[in-house]
Amino acid sequence: NDPDNAPTLWEDILYRDGIRIIPETITATTAFSKGEMGWWRDGLYQSIYQGANVWTPDAYPDAWTKVE
């Protein structure tokens, strides 16, 4: 089940400085956990949503807090 033989089982996850980049579309398998940080555009955000956070900071700002 490696990416070459089963590509539909894998998703690309990108990182910047060791922290995930928040993609435009977040799926159930790439959702952010409460307390997990992610880069959105040029800002660093932390998920404050109790469940699986599948929204970007623009789509649902109440699920994120900007890290200063």
C-alpha positions as CSV (number, residue, x, y, z in Angstrom):
1,N,0.0,0.0,0.0
2,D,2.7,2.5,-0.9
3,P,1.9,5.7,-2.8
4,D,3.0,4.3,-6.1
5,N,0.8,1.2,-5.9
6,A,-2.2,2.7,-4.0
7,P,-2.2,6.5,-4.6
8,T,-5.8,6.9,-3.5
9,L,-4.9,5.9,0.0
10,W,-2.4,8.7,0.4
11,E,-2.6,12.5,0.6
12,D,0.1,15.1,0.3
13,I,0.8,17.0,3.5
14,L,3.1,20.0,3.2
15,Y,5.2,21.5,6.0
16,R,6.9,24.8,6.6
17,D,9.4,25.0,9.4
18,G,8.2,21.7,10.8
19,I,4.6,22.8,11.0
20,R,1.8,21.8,8.6
21,I,0.6,24.1,6.0
22,I,-3.2,24.5,6.1
23,P,-4.5,23.4,2.7
24,E,-7.4,25.2,0.9
25,T,-9.4,21.9,1.2
26,I,-9.1,19.9,4.4
27,T,-10.4,16.4,4.4
28,A,-11.4,14.1,7.3
29,T,-8.0,12.4,7.1
30,T,-6.0,15.7,7.1
31,A,-8.1,17.5,9.8
32,F,-6.4,19.4,12.5
33,S,-6.7,18.4,16.1
34,K,-7.3,20.9,18.9
35,G,-4.0,22.5,19.8
36,E,-2.4,21.7,16.5
37,M,-0.8,24.6,14.7
38,G,-0.7,25.3,11.0
39,W,0.4,27.9,8.5
40,W,-2.3,29.8,6.7
41,R,-0.9,32.1,4.1
42,D,1.8,34.1,6.0
43,G,0.3,33.6,9.5
44,L,0.6,30.9,12.1
45,Y,-2.6,29.6,13.6
46,Q,-3.6,27.2,16.3
47,S,-6.8,25.0,16.1
48,I,-9.1,25.7,19.0
49,Y,-11.9,23.5,17.7
50,Q,-12.8,20.6,20.0
51,G,-13.3,18.0,17.2
52,A,-11.7,17.4,13.9
53,N,-11.1,20.9,12.4
54,V,-11.7,20.7,8.7
55,W,-12.1,24.5,8.1
56,T,-9.5,27.1,7.1
57,P,-9.1,30.2,9.2
58,D,-11.0,32.2,6.5
59,A,-13.9,29.7,6.3
60,Y,-14.5,29.4,10.0
61,P,-12.4,31.9,12.0
62,D,-13.9,30.8,15.4
63,A,-12.1,27.4,15.0
64,W,-8.7,29.1,15.0
65,T,-6.6,31.6,16.9
66,K,-3.7,33.4,15.4
67,V,-0.3,32.8,17.1
68,E,1.6,36.0,17.6
